[in-house]
């Protein structure tokens, strides 16, 4: 770290008082100073805070600080706060936590600097709690983490625990929010009304406290030590989370160059709140997609120029990625095969229907990618996911975009199954779920063990008859071999292209996958993270092509 930002010079508490007294100024729209790519990087990282608790160290020591963040502290702090409040507050929380944890500032300095972050949110804030969430920054979640950090930090610095008078204020505010179901997809207007009422309790109380002589230092210290306030920030964050994202294609693909470039384009990606806004966005995307054809190509084929994806009304890795990046998390290895099948059929002049089975579909990101790359009416998909929460999101997304039925021949469709695939003989699987699905060898915070319906792929495909062109298996740990053993009949019948993800699993499992497919008559290639296979009898060139340069 080079220098401490210029806004931290001088009398900290005088600056806090100025922020309190002038917090009602009108700010207009957010207009962050400095390079926009730096702020975008910060927004993406901040929104992934719950999944990466070492965020301050990751951001500030990742090599970006010298190139990006030094310039973000130039200029006047108060003016920057009014121009781009959530971003500035998020950045400051990172720096303060980092310096306090590293012991580079003492307790009084840490409290003074923390006050500059907390005061604008507590005292008649110029941008409001709803505007903070509307900005796309997870600032309220950061406040919960910031409060939790300082509560422990102040105890470590020998502050004596005591009855906190501000706990009752936070409890009263939480009570105002208790009637709202945080998992419901409420409209933005409803959320704004409820949260504005709740924020008035905090902001009026703190404003009166300051103007009746209570010291700001004491107010800030008590609020930072209040567990009830930490709970309040968490509830507000969950309540105000966007519950859907409108994505523009091919921008939303992890590798946009593998998408279909067109003249007509959907509206830019954006966050959505409430069922009505989701339906309106889905209708708009469908209408725009009707004119979405490849550039410089005389063809009747249409490609989706966007989708509306439902996301979890809670902090969860895949949903946080979508909200913060507007990008689908589908591995380029899968994207390349989807694009390869499309280009191969287009070149032959005989584009058939791609039957795509995605095992371990998570939130359906690969299926949504396929719905853009493969022309309308040429995709029949089966998304299989063991996690009931993920499966519910996929179903909601497919229904919202009109892909859940095949009542119209010119519309692609996707079926969704909530089941854990395994080997024959298992009907119930007792497991827990983590950040990326079923826990095996990669779970940071697993959920309680639960009973999940289990089946084999052979059984599931009885109600999805026909030749499978692409089978992608992305499951945890040793489960990939169990899935393959439960798909023996299907594989013997010939799947044009089989992809098996083998990262983060024991070396022996990856070798077993290769041997298993070869014994079933497949030509096999293996990379560091994937095994690809295609039947020797009718090998699919688009499946086994060397894509290393394209990656």
N, C-alpha and C positions, 0 to 999 in steps of 0.2 A: 504494500500500500504506500503510495507516495505522500500525499498531504491530506490533512483533515479538511473537509469542505469549508469554503469561505463563510457560509451562513452560520457556522458554529463559533465564530469569533464574538467577543463582547459579552454582555450580560445576558445569559440565557433566559432568566426569569422575566426580564423586561421584554424580551422577544415573545415569550409565551403570553404575557399580558396583552401585548399588541395584537397577537393572533386572536385572543379571546374577545377583545373589544371591537375588533374590525371584522369578525367572522361572518357578519351578515351581508357582506358585499356581494353583488351579483357577479357571477364568473363567466356566464356564457358557455360556449362549448369548450371541451378540453383541447388544449393546444400545447403539447409538450415541447420544450426547447431541445435543441441538440439533435443528433442523428436519430431518425425514426427507427432504424434497424436495431439500435441499442434498446429502445423502449420496447420493441416487439420481443426481443430476446428476454428482457426482464419479465414481461407479461407472461410469456410461455413458462418461464421457470417458476415464477411466483404461483401460478395456478397448479403447479405440480408439487407444492410444498407438503401436502399431507403424505405423499408417497416418498418424499425424500427429506427427512427431518434435518439433514445436514445442509440445507439449502444455502445459508449464508456462506459457508466455506466453499460449497460447489460453485456458486456464482462469483464470489469475490476472488477466488484463487484459481479459477479455471482458465485464465489467460485473457478473458474478455475485459477485465477491469481496466487495464492500461489503455486498450483500444477504444472501449466504449464508455465506461462509467465515469472517468475523470471529468469529461466534458459535461456530464449531466449535472454536476454540482456548480457549474459556473453561473454567475448571475445572482440575482437577489432571491433569497429563499421564499419570502412572503409572496412575491410576485409569481414565482414559479408554482407555488402551492395553489394560487388562485387560477392559474392557467391549466394545471395538470395535476390536481390534487392526489388522486389515488395512486398514480405512478410515483410521485415524489414521496408520499408517505410510505409506500411499500419499499422503495429504495432505502429510505432512512432507517426503517426498521431492520433491514438487513445489515446495514453498517453498524448500527448501535449494538445489535446482538453480537455481531462479530467482534467488535472492540471490547465489549463488556466481558464476553466469554474468554477472550485472550488476555484479559487483565491490563489492557492498555489505557483504561480510564477507571477512576475510582467510583464509589457508590454515588456521591453527590453529582459528579459529572454525568454519570449514566442516567440518573433521575432527571437532571435538567434537560438532557438531550431527548430522553423518552417523552418528556412533557411536550416538546415541540411536535411530536407525532400524535400523542393522545389528545391534546387540547383541541385541535381543529375538529376532531370527530365528536368530542363531548360537548363543546360550547357553541351552540348555534352554528353548526358547521356550514360553510358556504356552498357545499355541494350535496349534502344530504346522504343518508345511508343508501337509499335506492340508487342515487346517481353513482355512488361508488361501485355498486354491483353492475350497473348498466355499462360502466366503462370497460368491463371485461377483466378487471384486475381483482384477484382474490384478496383484496385488502382486509376485509372483515375476518376472513380465515386467518390471515397473518396477525391481526389484532388478538385473536384467541391464542395463537402460539406465542405472541409477544408477551401477553399477560401471563401466560403459564411460565414462560422463561423468567420474567421479572419476579414473579412470586417466589420461585426457588432461589433466584439470584439474591433477592433482598434477605431471605432467610439465611443464606450462606454468609451474608455480610453482617450477621448478628442482629438483624432486626427482630424484635420480640413479637411472636404471634399474639393476636388479641382479637376481641370481638370487633368486626369491621362494620361501621355504621352504613357503609355503602352497599352491603350485601342486600339489605332490605329494598333499596332503590332498584337494584338489578332484578330482584325477585318480582317487584311490582311490574317492571317492564316485561319480564318473561311472562307474567300472568296475562298481559295484554295480547301476547302472541300465542297463548296456549290454545285458543280456539281455532287456529289455522293449522291444518294438516300439512306438514312440510313435504310430504310425498305427493300431495295433490298438485295438478298442473293448473294453478290459478292464473288468471289474467294479470298482466302487469299493473293495470289500474287498481285491481283489488289488492295486490301486494303493496303497492305504493301507499294506499290509504291506510292499511293496517300498520305498516312500518312507520309511517309518518306520525301516527298516533302514539306508537311506542317510543319513538325517538324524542317526542315532546316531553315525556316524563323525565328522561335523562337530561336533555339539554336545558329545560326550564329549571330543574333542580340545581344543576351545576352553575348555571348563570346566576341564580339567586344567591347561591353560596358564595360566589366570588364577590358579588356586589353588596353583600352584608358583612364582609370583612374576613371571611375564611381565607387562609393562605392557600394559594394555588399549589404550592409544594405539597401541602398536606393532602389536598384533594387528589392530586395525581398519584401520590404514594399509596393512599388508601385504595384507590380504584385499581391500580396495578397489582395490589396484593389481594384483591377480591376474586375468589374462585367463581362466585356467582356472575361476575362480569365476564370472565373467560367463557362460562357457559352461554351467556347472552350472545357474545360474538359468534360462537359456533352455531347457535340457533338461527341468527340473522343470516349467516352465510348460507346455510342449507335452504332457508326459506326463499332467498333471493336468487338462488342458482337458476340459470336458464335451463329449461327442460327439453329444448330441441335446438338444433343447429341447421340452418339452411346452407348447403354446400354447393359451390359452383365447380363444375367439371370443365377441363381436366385438372384445374388448379388444386383440387382437394386430394388428388392421388399422391401417394408417397413419392412416386416418380412421374411427374406430370407429363414428361415426354412420351410416356407409354400410353397416354390417352389419345383421344381423337380431337385434333385441332379443327375448329370450325369457324365459319363466318358469324353465325348467330350465337349469342351468348346469353346464359341465364344471368340473373342479378347477382351481385357479389355476395360472398358468404357473410352470414350474420347470425346473431344470437336471437332466440325466440322464447317468449314466455306465454303460456296459456294455450289451450286447445284451439281457440279461434284463430290465433296468429299462425299456428301450425297448419291448419286446414287452408287458410288463405295462401300461405307460402307454397304448399304442395300444389294447389291449383295453378299458381303462377308458374311454377317450375314445369308442370305438365304442359301448359300452354306454350311456353317458350321452347320446350323440347320438340314440339311438333314441327318447328322450323329449323331444327338443329341437325344439319347434314354436313358431311366432311367437305373440306375446302376443295375447290377445283375438281369436283368429281360428279359426274352425272349419274345419280343413283337414287333409288326410292328409299334406301335404308335411312333410318333415323336413329340417332344416339341421344341418350338422356344428357342434357346439359347441366343437370343438377339433381339433388335429392334433398329431402328433409329428414334428418336423422334424429330420432328421440334419444336423449341421454338421461342418465340416472340423476334423480333429484337428491344427490349426495355426492361427496367427494370420492371418486373412484378413478383409477388410472386411465382406462380407455375413454371414459366420458370427459375427464379433465383434459386429455389430449385433444379431443374434438373441440371442446369449448375454447381452449387456449390457442390451438394451432390451425383450426379449420382444416384439418388434414386427417385422412383415413389411415389407420394403422394396419396396412396390408403389406406384407413383405414383397419386395421387388421380384423375388423368385416366382411368386404366384402371379404377380402382374405380368411378368414376361411371358408366361405360358398362356395367359388369357389373351394377351396381345398377339402372341405367335399363332394361336389357333385362329383368331380373327383374320390376320393377314394371310395365312395359308389358305383359308376358305375363300377370301376375296380374290386372291391371285388365281385360283382354279375356276372362279366363276360359279362355284357351287357352295354357297354358304348355308350349311345346314343348321341344326339346333344344337347348341352346346348344353349338355347335361353335366352340371357342375355340382359336386358334393363337397361341402366344406365341414370337416369334422373338427370340433374345437373352434366354433365360429366366433366366440366372444360376443362382441356387439354387432357383428355382421359386416365389418369393414371390408373384407374381401368380396363378399357378395354384392355390396353396394358399388365397389369398384367395377365388378363384372357387369353390373347393370348399366354402366356407362360405356365400357369398352366394347361389349357385345351389342349389336344393334337391337332395337325394340323388336320383340317377338321371337328372338333367336336364342333366348336363355331360359332354361328350366333349371332352377336351383333347389338344392336341399341343404339347409343350414342346420347342423346338429350341434347342440350345446348342452352341457350337463348343468350349468349354473342356471337356476330358474330365473334369477334377476336379469341375467344377460338375455336369456331366451325371450323373456317378456318384452325387453327393449326391441329385439329384432322383429318380433311379431308386430309390435306397435308401429315400427318404421315401415315395414312392408305393407301393412294395411293403409297407413297414411298416404303412401305413394302409389297405391293401387296395384301392388305386386302380389297380393296374397291369394288371388284367384286367377284362373285362366279362362274367364268367361268371354274374353275377347282375344281372338287369335293373334292380333298384332301387338299384344302386350306380353312382355316377359313376366314370368311369375316365379315366386320362391315359396317353398314350404319350410316350416320351422318345426323342429322336434326338440323337446327338452328331455334328454336321456343321456346317460353315461354309457358310452360304447366300451365294451370289454370282450373277453373271450367267451366261448360257449359255456353254459352252465351257471352263469352268474345273473341273478335277476334283481338284486338290490346291492348297491354299493354304498358303504358307509365311509364318508369322506368329509373333508372341510374344504372351503374355498378361500383363496387369497386374492392378490392383486391381479393375477392373470389367469384365473380359473382354478381347476382342481389342484389342491396342494399335493405335492410329491417332494420334489427336490428344490422348489423355488417358491417359498412363501415367507414374507416378512411378518405379516400379521394375519394368521389364519382365522377363519370363522369357527364357531363350534361345529363339531362333527354332526352331520345330518345324513339321513337315509335318502338316496337318490335312485330312481328307477334305472335299471341297467338292461342292456340288450346288446346284440351283435349288429354289425353293419349289414350282414347278409339278411337278417330278419327285417331291419328297417327298410331295406331296398325292395322288399316284396311289394310294398305299396308305392314304390317309385320305379316302376318297370321300365326296361329299356337299357341300351348300352350307355355306360358312363364314359364320357370323354376325359373329364378331369376330376381327380380325387385328391384333395388336399387334407393331410392329417397333421394337425398342430395341437398336440396334447402334452401333458406334463410327464416328465421323468420316464419311468419304465412303461407307461401306459401305451406307448406307440406299438409295441409288439403285441399286446393284448388286443388292440384294435385290429391289427393285421390278421391275427389268428381268427378273429371273429368275422373276417371278410374274405376267407379263403375261397368260398364258392364264387363270389363276385370277381375276385382277382383271376381265378382260373378261367372265367368267362371272357376275360380280356378287357381291362380298363386302359384306354389309350394312353393316359398319362397319370402316374402316381407320384405325389410329392409327400415326403415324410420329413417333418422337422425333427432334427436330432441334436439341437443345441441344448446345453445344460443338462445332459443326461449322461450316464456312465458310458465310457468308451465301448464296452462290450455290447450295449444295446444297439448302438449305431451299426456295429459289425453284424449283429444278428438280423437287423432289418435288411441289410444288403444280401446276406445269405438266403433269407426267407424269400425275397422277391426273385432272386436268381433261380431258386429251386422251383418256382412257379412259372418259369419260362420268360422272365423279364430281362431285357438289356438294362443294366443299372449303371448310373453314374453317382459318385459321391463327392460332395464338397464339404467344407468345414461344418456347415449348419444344416444341410439338406441331403436327402437321398432322392434321386429322380429315377423313375423306372418306366419302361414302355415295352409291350410284348414283342419278343423277337420275331414272331410270325408276321406282324404288321406294325412295325416300328413307326412311331409318330415323330417325324423330323422336328416338328415345332416343340416337342417335349424335351428332346435330348440335345438340341442345338447348343453350341457353346455360347452362352450369353455373357461371358465374363466382361467383355468390353462395354456392353450396354449397362451393366450394373455399375 
